[in-house]
Amino acid sequence: MNLTNSRGSDEQRKEKILLDSQRAKERLDMQKQMGRIWKEGDVYNAHDLGPVEMKKWKTPQAMGKRTRDICDMLQLNPLHHYKV
């Protein structure tokens, strides 16, 4: 009788793991679709939710993030240019 209970619990565990993995996949799919982080007070139109606009917000340039600033490009240390 213990053998049948352990088989049943193994199947339940497998089902739970399968369900959890499906939920995680769905969650990840939804996160991938959400390219823009909306803040309180943002105004948007229906076309803002379309795939073309979302693609724009996925690029770092559209979000205002730069990979390098002017000091990095000119190889300057801004601390050396302060006067005491």
N, C-alpha and C positions, 0 to 999 in steps of 0.2 A: 504494500500500500504506500509506503514511503517513496517507492520508485515512481509511481504514477503522480504523486504530488510534486515531486521534484521536476518531472517532465512538464507538468502544467505550469509550474512557476518559471521554468526556463522559457516556455512559450510566451508567458505574460511579460517576462523581461525583454524578450526579443521584440514583441509588439510595442512595448513602451519605448524601447530604443529607436525603433523604426518611426514611431509617431513623433518622438522628439527630434529626430533628424529631419523629418519632413517639415516640421514647424520651423526649425532653424533655417532650412533652405528657403521657405516662404518669407521669413523675416529678412534674410539676406537679399532676396529678390526685390522686396519692397524698398530696402535701403538703397539699392543701386538705382532705383527709379527716382529717388528723391535727390536731385542734384543741387538744389538751392535750399539753404536753411532760412526759413521765414522767421522774421522777428516781429515783435509786437509793433503795430503801426504801419507795417508794409502794405502798400496798396498794389493790387494786381488785377489784371484782366484775365479773361479766359485763355487768351493766346499765350499768356505767361506760363501756363501749365503744359503747353505743348512740347513735343520732343525737340523741336529746333531751339526753343528758348532754354530748355533744360540742358542741352548740349553746350550752349554758350556758358552756362554757369558752372559746368564741370571743369572748364579750363582755368588754370591759375590766373591768367591775365584778366579774365572777366571778374574774378573775385577780388582783384586789386592786390594780389600777393605777388611780390617779386622774388625771384630766386636770388638775385644779387642787387645790392644797392650801389650807389655811385662811389662810395669809399672803397668797396671791394673791387670795383672795376678799375679805379685809378690806383689801387694798392696803397691807399693812404690810411694812416691811423689818425682818426679825428682828435684823439687825446693829445697828440703832439702839436696841434694847431691852436690850443687854448692858451691865452696869455694869463699870467699870474700877476 
